[in-house]
Amino acid sequence: MKTARYALTRLLGMILVLAIVPTVPAILSFFAPHSGNAGLQQVTFAQRLPGLFSAITGAWQQVLQILPIPPANILSGLGVSLFLVLMSIILGAVIGMPLGIYAAVKRKLWFSHIGPLGGLVAQSLPTFLVASLLQLQFADIWHVLPIGGWQSPQSAILPVVSLAAGNVGYLAKFTQAGMTEVLQQDFIVSAKARGLPGWKVIVRHALRPASLSTVTFFGPQAAMLINNTLLLQAIFQIPGLSGALGEQMSVTPQGGGIQGVATPFGTSGDTVLVFFLLAFVILFINLLIDLLYRLLNPRAV
């Protein structure tokens, strides 16, 4: 009952936030330097209010007209973005969580000190740099994977690995910290004293409470992952939301290098709709993560 009430409260909060989302781009676009409204020094703010109100209502009209039947390119782009985010999370969890568990269990070995250092290096590398290096190595030099496009399953390998590179370090770090703390709890010591094998103690008793910090990591990380996905769609020339936002980047190998040209985007109806859908996805992911946390931690209910 408490969980249902909590979910309902969060849904109401989501509706309030989504009501604000189309309004903010309209205000920023109205006062942007290129709009011609920001440089009118003789016009008072009160005199600009009718124009500002018209800009806000116009943005809402655009969203309400397109939202029932979004354009196919936006829906397909949103699907591609969610696919890349989901696969990067899965890949990061498959690699990072076992590394974190091993580093926590074998904390007296050299790996427990080298592992966090490797994770720190992975976190510090920008996503676009990882993507460029992977393109250079696997597409330009070895010619084993496509440099871009979205024509085959192989086209998703480099974008997913680029997006998951930073997640591996974070997941290993959070998992190691959570597992190290849980392994020192009294109930784990009691389970070991009863003669349970080490892997059973970890899987049955330690993994669930240790994963709480890992689950909470994906809340604020969801927005960063989607933002990096837009960048990767432009770098790898994937038909996604970056095209709907007006970002055009040509990626062509010349002389062993990669060249890209990006153009800014405005606030068209498609752009406002993309912002609206991305805000909904981020809020929904955070809601699912919070509910999962409450399921893993009954004391939070």
VOBA-1610 file (N, C-alpha, C; in pm, whole numbers, padded with zeros to 5 digits, always signed):
BEGIN
Met+00083-00121+00000Met+00000+00000+00000Met+00087+00126+00000Lys+00191+00125+00081Lys+00280+00240+00084Lys+00351+00258-00049Thr+00388+00145-00112Thr+00455+00154-00242Thr+00362+00212-00348Ala+00234+00171-00346Ala+00137+00224-00442Ala+00116+00374-00421Arg+00107+00416-00294Arg+00092+00558-00266Arg+00216+00636-00311Tyr+00334+00577-00290Tyr+00457+00641-00333Tyr+00462+00655-00485Ala+00423+00547-00556Ala+00423+00552-00702Ala+00325+00656-00753Leu+00207+00666-00690Leu+00109+00767-00733Leu+00161+00908-00711Thr+00228+00929-00599Thr+00287+01062-00573Thr+00392+01097-00676Arg+00475+00999-00711Arg+00577+01024-00812Arg+00516+01051-00949Leu+00409+00981-00983Leu+00343+01005-01111Leu+00285+01146-01118Leu+00228+01193-01010Leu+00178+01330-01008Leu+00293+01430-01024Gly+00405+01401-00960Gly+00522+01487-00979Gly+00572+01485-01122Met+00567+01368-01187Met+00608+01358-01328Met+00519+01445-01416Ile+00389+01443-01390Ile+00297+01525-01469Ile+00329+01673-01453Leu+00361+01714-01332Leu+00395+01855-01308Leu+00522+01894-01382Val+00623+01807-01378Val+00748+01837-01447Val+00728+01840-01598Leu+00651+01744-01650Leu+00626+01740-01794Leu+00546+01862-01840Ala+00466+01918-01751Ala+00393+02040-01786Ala+00486+02159-01803Ile+00602+02153-01737Ile+00697+02264-01744Ile+00791+02250-01864Val+00813+02126-01909Val+00917+02101-02009Val+00899+02182-02137Pro+00782+02186-02202Pro+00772+02268-02324Pro+00785+02417-02298Thr+00760+02459-02174Thr+00763+02601-02143Thr+00906+02655-02139Val+00999+02578-02084Val+01137+02626-02068Val+01204+02652-02203Pro+01200+02559-02303Pro+01262+02592-02432Pro+01199+02713-02499Ala+01066+02732-02481Ala+01001+02849-02540Ala+01054+02978-02479Ile+01073+02981-02347Ile+01126+03101-02281Ile+01270+03127-02325Leu+01352+03020-02327Leu+01492+03038-02368Leu+01501+03084-02512Ser+01417+03028-02599Ser+01418+03069-02739Ser+01372+03213-02756Phe+01278+03255-02674Phe+01225+03392-02684Phe+01332+03494-02648Phe+01413+03466-02546Phe+01515+03560-02501Phe+01653+03532-02561Ala+01663+03437-02652Ala+01792+03407-02714Ala+01838+03525-02798Pro+01969+03545-02812Pro+02018+03661-02889Pro+01971+03661-03033His+01959+03542-03096His+01923+03541-03238His+01774+03565-03261Ser+01693+03567-03153Ser+01548+03581-03170Ser+01507+03725-03200Gly+01593+03821-03169Gly+01558+03961-03190Gly+01482+04023-03075Asn+01451+03943-02972Asn+01378+03996-02857Asn+01469+04039-02744Ala+01591+03979-02738Ala+01679+04010-02625Ala+01746+04146-02639Gly+01757+04199-02761Gly+01831+04323-02780Gly+01746+04449-02778Leu+01618+04435-02752Leu+01530+04551-02749Leu+01541+04621-02615Gln+01632+04716-02605Gln+01661+04778-02476Gln+01548+04873-02433Gln+01478+04936-02531Gln+01375+05032-02495Gln+01245+04966-02450Val+01231+04838-02478Val+01107+04768-02446Val+01118+04708-02307Thr+01020+04740-02223Thr+01022+04686-02087Thr+00979+04539-02087Phe+01007+04475-01975Phe+00971+04334-01963Phe+00820+04316-01968Ala+00747+04409-01908Ala+00601+04399-01910Ala+00546+04407-02052Gln+00611+04489-02139Gln+00567+04499-02277Gln+00600+04373-02356Arg+00699+04296-02308Arg+00734+04172-02378Arg+00646+04055-02336Leu+00572+04069-02227Leu+00495+03957-02176Leu+00396+03899-02277Pro+00323+03981-02353Pro+00232+03920-02452Pro+00306+03832-02554Gly+00421+03880-02600Gly+00498+03799-02694Gly+00550+03672-02631Leu+00593+03682-02504Leu+00641+03563-02433Leu+00528+03463-02413Phe+00410+03513-02377Phe+00294+03424-02360Phe+00258+03357-02492Ser+00267+03430-02602Ser+00239+03371-02733Ser+00340+03262-02769Ala+00468+03285-02732Ala+00570+03185-02760Ala+00545+03057-02680Ile+00504+03073-02553Ile+00478+02956-02470Ile+00357+02879-02521Thr+00248+02949-02550Thr+00128+02881-02603Thr+00156+02818-02738Gly+00241+02883-02821Gly+00276+02823-02949Gly+00354+02694-02933Ala+00445+02690-02836Ala+00520+02567-02811Ala+00427+02455-02766Trp+00332+02488-02679Trp+00237+02387-02633Trp+00147+02339-02746Gln+00106+02430-02834Gln+00025+02389-02949Gln+00100+02293-03039Gln+00231+02320-03058Gln+00312+02230-03140Gln+00320+02091-03078Val+00341+02086-02946Val+00352+01957-02879Val+00219+01882-02885Leu+00110+01951-02855Leu-00021+01885-02851Leu-00065+01839-02990Gln-00019+01908-03095Gln-00053+01865-03231Gln+00025+01743-03274Ile+00152+01733-03228Ile+00238+01625-03275Ile+00235+01506-03181Leu+00210+01531-03051Leu+00222+01426-02950Leu+00132+01305-02976Pro+00003+01321-03016Pro-00078+01200-03037Pro-00020+01106-03143Ile+00036+01161-03249Ile+00098+01079-03355Ile+00235+01139-03385Pro+00337+01104-03307Pro+00471+01160-03331Pro+00524+01116-03467Pro+00608+01198-03529Pro+00668+01159-03656Pro+00746+01029-03644Ala+00751+00955-03754Ala+00817+00824-03753Ala+00965+00836-03720Asn+01030+00944-03767Asn+01173+00957-03740Asn+01202+00979-03592Ile+01110+01047-03521Ile+01128+01069-03378Ile+01105+00940-03300Leu+01001+00865-03337Leu+00975+00738-03269Leu+01089+00639-03291Ser+01137+00628-03416Ser+01248+00536-03443Ser+01375+00583-03374Gly+01397+00716-03372Gly+01516+00769-03304Gly+01510+00745-03155Leu+01391+00759-03095Leu+01376+00731-02953Leu+01400+00583-02924Gly+01353+00496-03015Gly+01377+00353-02998Gly+01525+00319-03005Val+01597+00382-03099Val+01741+00358-03110Val+01812+00406-02984Ser+01774+00523-02933Ser+01838+00576-02812Ser+01816+00484-02693Leu+01692+00438-02675Leu+01662+00348-02564Leu+01735+00215-02579Phe+01747+00167-02702Phe+01820+00042-02725Phe+01966+00057-02686Leu+02029+00167-02727Leu+02170+00188-02693Leu+02189+00203-02542Val+02098+00276-02477Val+02108+00293-02332Val+02094+00159-02261Leu+01992+00081-02300Leu+01967-00048-02235Leu+02084-00143-02255Met+02134-00154-02378Met+02244-00246-02404Met+02372-00202-02333Ser+02394-00071-02322Ser+02514-00024-02252Ser+02504-00054-02102Ile+02383-00043-02046Ile+02365-00077-01904Ile+02389-00226-01882Ile+02334-00309-01971Ile+02353-00454-01958Ile+02501-00490-01971Leu+02568-00434-02072Leu+02709-00464-02091Leu+02792-00415-01973Gly+02761-00295-01926Gly+02835-00243-01811Gly+02814-00327-01687Ala+02689-00377-01668Ala+02661-00461-01550Ala+02729-00596-01562Val+02728-00654-01682Val+02790-00786-01701Val+02939-00782-01674Ile+03004-00670-01708Ile+03149-00659-01688Ile+03181-00595-01553Gly+03113-00487-01519Gly+03152-00410-01402Gly+03116-00475-01270Met+02997-00534-01260Met+02955-00592-01132Met+03041-00712-01090Pro+03070-00808-01180Pro+03162-00915-01138Pro+03300-00864-01097Leu+03349-00761-01167Leu+03478-00704-01129Leu+03471-00643-00990Gly+03362-00572-00961Gly+03347-00513-00828Gly+03333-00617-00719Ile+03258-00725-00747Ile+03243-00832-00649Ile+03377-00900-00623Tyr+03450-00928-00730Tyr+03581-00995-00714Tyr+03677-00906-00636Ala+03676-00776-00666Ala+03765-00685-00595Ala+03729-00675-00447Ala+03599-00688-00413Ala+03558-00682-00273Ala+03591-00812-00200Val+03570-00925-00267Val+03598-01054-00203Val+03748-01074-00186Lys+03824-01036-00288Lys+03970-01052-00284Lys+04036-00917-00254Arg+03988-00851-00149Arg+04034-00714-00123Arg+04179-00707-00076Lys+04239-00819-00040Lys+04379-00817+00001Lys+04475-00841-00115Leu+04421-00870-00232Leu+04505-00893-00349Leu+04531-00762-00422Trp+04623-00767-00517Trp+04660-00648-00592Trp+04544-00596-00677Phe+04451-00686-00715Phe+04342-00645-00804Phe+04251-00543-00737Ser+04235-00553-00605Ser+04146-00460-00536Ser+04200-00318-00539His+04329-00301-00565His+04388-00167-00575His+04398-00121-00721Ile+04427-00217-00812Ile+04440-00181-00953Ile+04302-00161-01016Gly+04201-00240-00972Gly+04068-00229-01030Gly+04008-00090-01020Pro+04004-00027-00901Pro+03950+00109-00893Pro+04026+00210-00978Leu+04158+00190-00993Leu+04235+00280-01078Leu+04192+00268-01224Gly+04172+00144-01270Gly+04123+00126-01406Gly+03985+00184-01425Gly+03899+00169-01323Gly+03767+00229-01331Gly+03772+00380-01337Leu+03865+00440-01263Leu+03880+00586-01266Leu+03923+00634-01404Val+04014+00559-01467Val+04056+00594-01604Val+03939+00585-01700Ala+03858+00479-01689Ala+03743+00462-01777Ala+03642+00574-01758Gln+03625+00620-01634Gln+03530+00727-01608Gln+03577+00861-01663Ser+03708+00881-01664Ser+03762+01011-01702Ser+03765+01032-01853Leu+03754+00926-01932Leu+03760+00940-02077Leu+03625+00987-02131Pro+03620+01096-02206Pro+03494+01141-02263Pro+03439+01037-02361Thr+03308+01032-02374Thr+03245+00933-02460Thr+03284+00953-02606Phe+03292+01078-02650Phe+03327+01102-02791Phe+03470+01059-02820Leu+03560+01070-02720Leu+03697+01027-02740Leu+03704+00874-02750Val+03631+00804-02664Val+03627+00657-02670Val+03571+00613-02805Ala+03465+00680-02850Ala+03404+00644-02978Ala+03501+00667-03093Ser+03573+00778-03091Ser+03669+00807-03198Ser+03783+00706-03199Leu+03832+00668-03081Leu+03940+00570-03074Leu+03894+00433-03124Leu+03772+00395-03088Leu+03720+00267-03135Leu+03698+00268-03286Gln+03650+00378-03340Gln+03635+00389-03484Gln+03770+00379-03554Leu+03868+00448-03498Leu+04001+00447-03559Leu+04060+00307-03560Gln+04045+00234-03449Gln+04109+00103-03437Gln+04033-00005-03513Phe+03903-00014-03490Phe+03828-00127-03544Phe+03772-00102-03684Ala+03755+00023-03723Ala+03700+00053-03854Ala+03806+00099-03953Asp+03892+00193-03911Asp+03993+00247-04002Asp+04113+00154-04020Ile+04160+00096-03910Ile+04283+00017-03915Ile+04255-00131-03941Trp+04167-00191-03858Trp+04142-00335-03870Trp+04031-00369-03968His+03941-00275-03996His+03830-00295-04090His+03744-00417-04053Val+03717-00434-03925Val+03636-00548-03881Val+03494-00506-03845Leu+03473-00377-03822Leu+03340-00326-03786Leu+03311-00201-03868Pro+03184-00176-03898Pro+03149-00054-03974Pro+03176+00071-03892Ile+03219+00176-03962Ile+03251+00301-03894Ile+03127+00377-03852Gly+03015+00347-03914Gly+02891+00416-03880Gly+02774+00352-03950Gly+02660+00417-03941Gly+02539+00364-04001Gly+02463+00273-03906Trp+02352+00222-03957Trp+02264+00136-03876Trp+02203+00029-03967Gln+02291-00041-04041Gln+02242-00137-04139Gln+02244-00282-04089Ser+02323-00314-03989Ser+02338-00453-03944Ser+02361-00455-03794Pro+02348-00573-03730Pro+02377-00581-03586Pro+02518-00538-03550Gln+02612-00556-03643Gln+02749-00513-03614Gln+02759-00362-03597Ser+02665-00288-03655Ser+02669-00142-03644Ser+02646-00094-03501Ala+02585-00178-03418Ala+02555-00136-03280Ala+02670-00164-03185Ile+02771-00239-03227Ile+02876-00281-03135Ile+02958-00163-03085Leu+03011-00083-03176Leu+03094+00030-03134Leu+03018+00134-03054Pro+02895+00175-03093Pro+02822+00269-03008Pro+02792+00216-02869Val+02754+00088-02858Val+02723+00031-02727Val+02848+00025-02640Val+02959-00019-02697Val+03084-00027-02620Val+03129+00112-02578Ser+03115+00210-02666Ser+03154+00347-02632Ser+03070+00400-02516Leu+02941+00371-02519Leu+02852+00421-02414Leu+02872+00346-02283Ala+02910+00218-02292Ala+02925+00135-02172Ala+03061+00151-02105Ala+03156+00212-02172Ala+03292+00220-02117Ala+03293+00290-01981Gly+03225+00403-01972Gly+03222+00473-01844Gly+03141+00400-01739Asn+03035+00329-01782Asn+02951+00256-01687Asn+03027+00144-01617Val+03119+00082-01689Val+03195-00029-01629Val+03271+00019-01507Gly+03338+00133-01519Gly+03414+00185-01406Gly+03325+00221-01288Tyr+03213+00291-01318Tyr+03122+00329-01210Tyr+03061+00207-01142Leu+03015+00110-01221Leu+02951-00007-01164Leu+03049-00089-01081Ala+03171-00104-01131Ala+03271-00177-01053Ala+03301-00106-00921Lys+03309+00025-00926Lys+03339+00102-00805Lys+03226+00093-00703Phe+03101+00114-00747Phe+02987+00108-00655Phe+02966-00034-00603Thr+02980-00133-00690Thr+02962-00271-00646Thr+03068-00311-00546Gln+03192-00273-00569Gln+03299-00305-00475Gln+03273-00240-00339Ala+03233-00113-00341Ala+03208-00044-00214Ala+03090-00106-00139Gly+02982-00137-00211Gly+02867-00197-00145Gly+02895-00337-00094Met+02964-00418-00174Met+02994-00554-00133Met+03093-00557-00016Thr+03190-00468-00016Thr+03286-00464+00095Thr+03216-00432+00226Glu+03120-00340+00221Glu+03047-00305+00343Glu+02957-00419+00389Val+02889-00486+00295Val+02797-00593+00332Val+02871-00714+00387Leu+02987-00745+00330Leu+03061-00863+00375Leu+03109-00850+00520Gln+03108-00731+00572Gln+03149-00712+00711Gln+03032-00712+00809Gln+02910-00732+00759Gln+02793-00733+00845Gln+02784-00864+00923Asp+02711-00861+01034Asp+02702-00977+01123Asp+02632-01095+01057Phe+02527-01068+00976Phe+02455-01180+00917Phe+02540-01255+00815Ile+02637-01186+00751Ile+02727-01254+00659Ile+02826-01339+00738Val+02876-01285+00848Val+02966-01361+00933Val+02896-01486+00986Ser+02769-01473+01024Ser+02693-01588+01073Ser+02672-01691+00963Ala+02644-01645+00841Ala+02625-01739+00729Ala+02753-01817+00701Lys+02866-01749+00707Lys+02993-01819+00688Lys+03021-01916+00801Ala+02982-01879+00925Ala+03005-01967+01039Ala+02922-02095+01030Arg+02807-02088+00959Arg+02725-02208+00943Arg+02782-02302+00838Gly+02889-02262+00775Gly+02954-02350+00679Gly+02904-02338+00537Leu+02830-02232+00504Leu+02783-02213+00366Leu+02901-02181+00275Pro+02900-02236+00153Pro+03006-02202+00058Pro+03011-02052+00031Gly+03128-02005-00005Gly+03146-01862-00024Gly+03056-01804-00132Trp+03038-01876-00244Trp+02958-01822-00353Trp+02810-01816-00315Lys+02764-01910-00231Lys+02625-01905-00186Lys+02602-01787-00092Val+02700-01758-00008Val+02689-01642+00080Val+02677-01514-00001Ile+02756-01506-00107Ile+02755-01384-00189Ile+02625-01372-00267Val+02584-01481-00333Val+02467-01475-00421Val+02338-01463-00341Arg+02323-01544-00234Arg+02196-01548-00161Arg+02182-01438-00056His+02292-01396+00004His+02282-01306+00118His+02344-01168+00094Ala+02454-01162+00023Ala+02527-01035+00012Ala+02492-00955-00113Leu+02455-01022-00223Leu+02439-00951-00349Leu+02323-00853-00347Arg+02211-00892-00286Arg+02094-00804-00286Arg+02119-00674-00211Pro+02164-00676-00085Pro+02190-00546-00019Pro+02306-00470-00080Ala+02404-00543-00136Ala+02518-00474-00196Ala+02481-00402-00325Ser+02374-00448-00392Ser+02334-00389-00519Ser+02254-00260-00502Leu+02220-00223-00379Leu+02139-00103-00358Leu+02211+00022-00408Ser+02338+00034-00375Ser+02413+00152-00420Ser+02430+00152-00571Thr+02439+00032-00629Thr+02451+00023-00775Thr+02322+00065-00843Val+02208+00027-00786Val+02079+00064-00845Val+02059+00214-00841Thr+02092+00276-00729Thr+02074+00421-00718Thr+02164+00497-00814Phe+02272+00435-00858Phe+02364+00500-00952Phe+02295+00533-01084Phe+02202+00447-01127Phe+02141+00466-01258Phe+02038+00578-01261Gly+01997+00629-01144Gly+01904+00741-01144Gly+01960+00865-01210Pro+02063+00927-01151Pro+02121+01044-01217Pro+02196+01010-01345Gln+02238+00884-01361Gln+02313+00846-01480Gln+02224+00835-01603Ala+02094+00819-01585Ala+02004+00801-01699Ala+02010+00921-01793Ala+02005+01042-01737Ala+02011+01162-01821Ala+02144+01171-01895Met+02254+01138-01827Met+02385+01143-01890Met+02396+01041-02003Leu+02341+00922-01983Leu+02346+00819-02087Leu+02269+00862-02211Ile+02150+00920-02191Ile+02072+00963-02306Ile+02141+01080-02377Asn+02201+01170-02301Asn+02275+01280-02362Asn+02392+01227-02445Asn+02466+01131-02390Asn+02577+01072-02465Asn+02528+00994-02586Thr+02407+00937-02576Thr+02351+00865-02689Thr+02327+00958-02807Leu+02277+01079-02779Leu+02255+01176-02887Leu+02387+01210-02956Leu+02494+01224-02876Leu+02624+01254-02934Leu+02674+01138-03019Leu+02656+01015-02969Leu+02703+00898-03043Leu+02624+00879-03172Gln+02496+00912-03170Gln+02417+00900-03292Gln+02468+00993-03401Ala+02519+01109-03361Ala+02577+01200-03458Ala+02714+01151-03505Ile+02795+01100-03412Ile+02930+01053-03448Ile+02923+00932-03540Phe+02836+00837-03509Phe+02827+00713-03586Phe+02725+00721-03698Gln+02668+00841-03722Gln+02570+00859-03830Gln+02454+00762-03817Ile+02400+00750-03695Ile+02286+00664-03669Ile+02160+00747-03682Pro+02061+00700-03757Pro+01935+00776-03767Pro+01861+00776-03635Gly+01878+00883-03559Gly+01817+00888-03427Gly+01768+01027-03394Leu+01761+01056-03266Leu+01706+01183-03220Leu+01796+01301-03252Ser+01925+01275-03270Ser+02015+01386-03303Ser+01976+01450-03436Gly+01925+01369-03531Gly+01877+01424-03657Gly+01753+01509-03638Ala+01664+01466-03549Ala+01543+01544-03521Ala+01577+01676-03452Leu+01686+01678-03375Leu+01728+01800-03308Leu+01805+01893-03401Gly+01836+01847-03522Gly+01905+01933-03616Gly+02054+01917-03614Glu+02109+01823-03536Glu+02253+01801-03532Glu+02291+01716-03652Gln+02379+01768-03735Gln+02424+01695-03853Gln+02574+01685-03845Met+02621+01563-03843Met+02765+01542-03834Met+02805+01440-03938Ser+02892+01476-04027Ser+02940+01384-04129Ser+03068+01318-04081Val+03066+01187-04073Val+03180+01112-04025Val+03236+01034-04141Thr+03351+01074-04190Thr+03413+01007-04302Thr+03560+00985-04272Pro+03611+00863-04295Pro+03753+00838-04272Pro+03837+00897-04384Gln+03926+00986-04350Gln+04017+01045-04447Gln+04156+01049-04386Gly+04248+00980-04451Gly+04384+00979-04403Gly+04398+00916-04267Gly+04315+00812-04240Gly+04323+00746-04111Gly+04257+00822-03999Gly+04190+00934-04030Gly+04127+01013-03926Gly+03977+01020-03945Ile+03912+01092-03860Ile+03767+01104-03862Ile+03733+01253-03858Gln+03652+01296-03953Gln+03616+01436-03960Gln+03467+01451-03931Gly+03431+01554-03859Gly+03290+01577-03827Gly+03261+01725-03826Val+03144+01761-03876Val+03099+01899-03877Val+02961+01902-03812Ala+02946+01978-03708Ala+02819+01985-03635Ala+02756+02120-03657Thr+02625+02124-03668Thr+02551+02248-03683Thr+02455+02262-03567Pro+02433+02384-03516Pro+02341+02401-03403Pro+02198+02377-03445Phe+02113+02366-03348Phe+01972+02339-03376Phe+01886+02446-03311Gly+01771+02464-03366Gly+01676+02561-03314Gly+01568+02492-03232Thr+01462+02568-03203Thr+01353+02513-03123Thr+01229+02500-03210Ser+01230+02404-03301Ser+01114+02377-03382Ser+01017+02290-03304Gly+00902+02258-03369Gly+00807+02171-03302Gly+00865+02034-03273Asp+00940+01979-03369Asp+01004+01849-03346Asp+01102+01855-03231Thr+01177+01965-03222Thr+01275+01978-03114Thr+01209+01980-02978Val+01101+02059-02965Val+01030+02064-02838Val+00970+01929-02804Leu+00919+01858-02905Leu+00862+01725-02881Leu+00971+01628-02836Val+01090+01637-02895Val+01200+01549-02854Val+01236+01576-02708Phe+01246+01705-02670Phe+01274+01738-02531Phe+01166+01681-02439Phe+01041+01691-02481Phe+00930+01640-02401Phe+00941+01489-02383Leu+00968+01416-02491Leu+00979+01271-02483Leu+01100+01228-02401Leu+01213+01298-02418Leu+01332+01264-02339Leu+01309+01288-02191Ala+01240+01398-02158Ala+01209+01423-02018Ala+01119+01314-01961Phe+01022+01269-02041Phe+00934+01161-01996Phe+01014+01033-01973Val+01104+01000-02065Val+01183+00877-02051Val+01271+00883-01927Ile+01336+00998-01905Ile+01425+01011-01788Ile+01345+01001-01659Leu+01232+01067-01653Leu+01149+01060-01533Leu+01097+00919-01510Phe+01058+00851-01617Phe+01006+00714-01604Phe+01116+00619-01558Ile+01237+00634-01612Ile+01349+00549-01569Ile+01379+00571-01422Asn+01379+00697-01379Asn+01404+00725-01238Asn+01294+00668-01148Leu+01169+00670-01196Leu+01060+00610-01118Leu+01081+00459-01103Leu+01117+00393-01212Leu+01141+00248-01205Leu+01258+00216-01112Ile+01361+00299-01115Ile+01477+00275-01029Ile+01439+00293-00882Asp+01361+00394-00852Asp+01318+00416-00714Asp+01230+00302-00665Leu+01140+00253-00751Leu+01056+00139-00712Leu+01140+00013-00694Leu+01238-00007-00781Leu+01326-00123-00766Leu+01406-00114-00637Tyr+01449+00005-00601Tyr+01522+00023-00475Tyr+01434-00013-00356Arg+01308+00026-00361Arg+01219-00006-00250Arg+01190-00156-00243Leu+01192-00224-00357Leu+01173-00369-00356Leu+01296-00440-00301Leu+01415-00390-00334Leu+01537-00452-00285Leu+01562-00420-00139Asn+01511-00307-00093Asn+01532-00265+00045Asn+01397-00251+00113Pro+01343-00357+00173Pro+01210-00348+00235Pro+01201-00243+00345Arg+01314-00207+00407Arg+01310-00107+00512Arg+01275+00031+00460Ala+01292+00053+00328Ala+01257+00182+00269Ala+01107+00197+00246Val+01032+00086+00256Val+00888+00092+00230Val+00815+00149+00352
//
